[in-house]
Amino acid sequence: MVLQKSTIQEFDPFTFTGDYPNKGDYPKAFRVGECKVLAPGKTQLQVILFWRDDYRSEQKEVIVETIKQDDKWLIDSVLRK
């Protein structure tokens, strides 16, 4: 999967935040947790995003729904956990 970087906005619809430890920083790491098969060609992934700076450490969880289309897995939606 490839995500194209766009201009920084006040609220990021993928991470559901605009309050990063360092304004404009993207997550420093992520972890994929539980994976559920919702239907043939459709899955739901738990993704935990991590930020850290000198003053605080944070993590946020999102649920990513993916669909298989033309032998490629695509992000269909991102839900706040």
Buried (B, 14 or more C-beta within 10 A) or exposed (E): EEEEEEEEEEEBEBBBBEEBBEEEEBBEEBEEEEEEEEEEEBBBBBBBBEBBEEEEEBEBBBBBBBBEEEEEBEEEEBEEE
